[in-house]
């Protein structure tokens, strides 16, 4: 996926995440007939986000990324994430390496992991390195855009990520007007829809999200 356009501060979360109060409560979800072959974004909107207004996809003025964020985006850590080398990643963490790092296109390590890595690597980044998953690259793409771009349906990864994410990221568009599931393959939509319509998934989407600082203290 190509990366360019406007830049964002190193630890700045996505600016267009809306308050979770716009989300339909899990027990108040409408009883609607779901076509498993439908676009997953439409499924999400009908079940959880019927009151959410269409989001703007306008670009923003360029911003410089934090030098520390750029400095920690090294070839060594990129290779370790791509190869799911948890032992090396833990050694880097012990040595003080920050994993809240991005390249000069605003793509964070968590973006890379959601596109290329396994569940264990993503769990390490969130549970041990405590990275912020609610981030965007310079094209406004969230980690869910990368997750949906994977060649296979990755419901176990999404199931793990949902408690850590602002739910509106599921339908948030990038600056080109594409929501995450626009990057998924149409023949995979039945699998995605089957997962999104499960009652357990509804609880994950609708449960209140704690600030990252509180999560780290628990």
Wavefront OBJ file of the C-alpha trace (Angstrom):
o trace
v 0.000 0.000 0.000
v 1.387 3.366 -0.993
v 2.022 5.936 1.717
v 2.322 9.689 1.192
v 0.519 13.019 1.790
v 0.148 14.773 5.105
v 2.188 13.925 8.174
v 1.204 13.466 11.804
v 2.873 13.892 15.195
v 4.612 10.810 16.553
v 2.184 9.773 19.290
v -0.885 11.559 17.993
v -3.958 9.316 17.744
v -6.373 9.470 14.840
v -8.027 12.881 14.965
v -11.360 11.787 13.532
v -12.189 9.116 16.130
v -15.620 9.998 17.421
v -16.950 9.571 20.951
v -18.094 6.061 21.780
v -21.497 7.460 22.814
v -22.541 7.305 19.133
v -22.208 3.525 19.205
v -25.346 1.426 19.478
v -25.338 -0.595 22.714
v -24.843 -4.329 22.249
v -28.212 -5.195 23.795
v -29.975 -2.507 21.722
v -28.754 -3.686 18.344
v -31.535 -3.659 15.765
v -32.940 -6.994 14.674
v -32.036 -6.843 11.018
v -31.567 -9.518 8.421
v -27.894 -9.670 7.478
v -26.748 -10.749 4.051
v -23.457 -12.548 4.632
v -22.384 -11.568 1.120
v -22.879 -7.867 1.835
v -20.000 -5.444 2.265
v -18.808 -5.759 5.905
v -18.836 -1.974 6.311
v -22.567 -1.945 5.557
v -23.039 -4.760 8.065
v -21.223 -2.746 10.721
v -23.242 0.380 9.986
v -26.569 -1.424 10.172
v -25.720 -3.195 13.433
v -23.614 -0.722 15.373
v -23.239 2.672 13.718
v -26.601 3.632 12.239
v -26.481 7.044 13.958
v -22.916 7.893 12.927
v -22.604 10.602 10.301
v -20.421 10.157 7.235
v -16.860 11.101 8.119
v -14.785 13.684 6.334
v -11.870 12.460 4.233
v -10.175 15.804 3.662
v -6.413 15.981 4.052
v -4.631 18.030 6.706
v -1.659 20.388 6.686
v 1.746 18.631 6.735
v 3.271 17.946 10.152
v 6.726 16.758 11.085
v 7.113 13.419 12.834
v 8.920 13.319 16.152
v 12.634 12.506 15.727
v 12.518 9.927 18.516
v 9.670 8.135 16.785
v 11.616 8.036 13.528
v 14.880 6.996 15.211
v 13.295 3.880 16.730
v 11.906 2.698 13.393
v 15.003 0.668 12.538
v 15.697 -2.163 10.120
v 16.411 -4.470 13.054
v 13.021 -3.968 14.670
v 11.217 -4.133 11.326
v 12.883 -7.467 10.544
v 12.062 -8.812 14.008
v 8.400 -7.905 13.583
v 8.221 -9.357 10.086
v 9.803 -12.621 11.261
v 7.774 -12.748 14.508
v 11.001 -12.891 16.524
v 9.512 -12.305 19.967
v 12.765 -13.090 21.790
v 14.613 -10.337 19.924
v 11.732 -7.918 20.438
v 11.780 -8.573 24.194
v 15.537 -7.978 24.281
v 15.023 -4.654 22.512
v 12.327 -3.715 25.008
v 14.643 -4.517 27.937
v 17.287 -2.299 26.332
v 14.883 0.635 26.289
v 13.760 0.478 22.672
v 10.492 2.338 22.029
v 7.987 0.504 19.852
v 5.788 3.574 19.408
v 7.835 4.244 16.289
v 6.945 5.233 12.748
v 8.676 5.792 9.413
v 8.637 9.068 7.496
v 5.308 8.129 5.898
v 3.695 7.904 9.322
v 3.377 4.126 9.285
v 3.810 2.768 12.813
v 5.266 -0.580 13.774
v 1.784 -1.692 14.795
v 0.629 -1.012 11.208
v 3.369 -3.307 9.942
v 2.520 -6.004 12.472
v -1.167 -5.968 11.590
v -0.269 -6.378 7.931
v 2.504 -8.980 8.222
v 2.843 -10.534 11.695
v 1.139 -13.220 13.746
v -1.018 -12.858 16.838
v 1.885 -13.334 19.278
v 3.774 -10.363 17.837
v 0.714 -8.117 17.993
v 0.069 -9.257 21.570
v 3.655 -8.344 22.457
v 3.301 -4.840 21.026
v 0.094 -4.123 22.925
v 0.467 -6.108 26.155
v 4.210 -5.743 26.770
v 5.419 -2.751 24.752
v 2.140 -0.879 25.392
v 1.927 0.791 21.998
v -1.066 2.948 21.144
v -3.097 1.107 18.469
v -5.379 4.074 17.738
v -3.015 5.683 15.245
v -3.077 6.601 11.556
v -0.446 6.833 8.868
v -0.038 9.812 6.555
v -2.912 8.647 4.365
v -5.224 8.303 7.344
v -5.036 4.525 7.342
v -5.530 2.811 10.676
v -4.186 -0.572 11.675
v -7.523 -2.051 10.585
v -6.887 -0.974 6.999
v -3.717 -3.069 7.145
v -5.450 -5.966 8.888
v -8.156 -6.158 6.221
v -5.515 -6.018 3.480
v -4.021 -9.350 4.593
v -4.414 -12.198 2.073
v -6.365 -14.336 4.568
v -9.236 -13.456 6.873
v -7.714 -12.629 10.264
v -10.617 -12.832 12.699
v -8.420 -14.002 15.640
v -6.328 -10.848 15.251
v -9.384 -8.603 15.089
v -10.904 -10.368 18.098
v -7.773 -9.571 20.110
v -7.562 -5.971 18.891
v -11.179 -4.912 19.419
v -10.923 -4.324 23.204
v -7.979 -1.981 22.552
v -9.517 0.049 19.735
v -12.001 2.865 19.468
v -14.893 1.083 17.704
v -15.417 3.814 15.100
v -12.098 2.813 13.546
v -13.991 -0.125 12.037
v -15.688 2.237 9.592
v -13.281 5.182 9.535
v -12.221 6.201 6.028
v -8.716 7.118 4.968
v -8.012 10.273 2.968
v -8.880 8.448 -0.248
v -12.315 7.579 1.079
v -11.670 3.899 1.800
v -12.892 2.218 4.999
v -10.872 -0.752 6.325
v -13.071 -3.434 4.776
v -12.787 -1.760 1.374
v -9.347 -3.405 1.342
v -10.782 -6.867 2.008
v -11.566 -9.336 -0.766
v -15.206 -9.793 -1.694
v -14.974 -13.594 -1.501
v -13.963 -13.181 2.166
v -16.980 -11.069 3.106
v -19.103 -14.021 4.317
v -16.388 -14.959 6.821
v -15.984 -11.385 8.018
v -19.754 -10.904 8.317
v -20.177 -14.151 10.218
v -17.633 -12.888 12.745
v -19.056 -9.355 12.945
v -22.574 -10.617 13.658
v -21.626 -12.896 16.556
v -22.918 -11.832 19.968
v -19.406 -12.148 21.416
v -18.111 -9.740 18.761
v -20.905 -7.310 19.609
v -19.747 -7.264 23.221
v -16.162 -6.546 22.145
v -17.232 -3.703 19.870
v -19.649 -2.110 22.320
v -17.775 -2.471 25.600
v -16.414 0.806 27.047
v -12.789 1.492 26.151
v -10.344 2.702 28.791
v -7.628 5.266 28.108
v -4.277 3.618 27.322
v -2.724 5.005 30.498
v -5.329 3.210 32.633
v -4.840 -0.026 30.720
v -1.113 0.052 31.429
v -1.669 0.571 35.159
v -3.873 -2.512 35.502
l 1 2 3 4 5 6 7 8 9 10 11 12 13 14 15 16 17 18 19 20 21 22 23 24 25 26 27 28 29 30 31 32 33 34 35 36 37 38 39 40 41 42 43 44 45 46 47 48 49 50 51 52 53 54 55 56 57 58 59 60 61 62 63 64 65 66 67 68 69 70 71 72 73 74 75 76 77 78 79 80 81 82 83 84 85 86 87 88 89 90 91 92 93 94 95 96 97 98 99 100 101 102 103 104 105 106 107 108 109 110 111 112 113 114 115 116 117 118 119 120 121 122 123 124 125 126 127 128 129 130 131 132 133 134 135 136 137 138 139 140 141 142 143 144 145 146 147 148 149 150 151 152 153 154 155 156 157 158 159 160 161 162 163 164 165 166 167 168 169 170 171 172 173 174 175 176 177 178 179 180 181 182 183 184 185 186 187 188 189 190 191 192 193 194 195 196 197 198 199 200 201 202 203 204 205 206 207 208 209 210 211 212 213 214 215 216 217 218
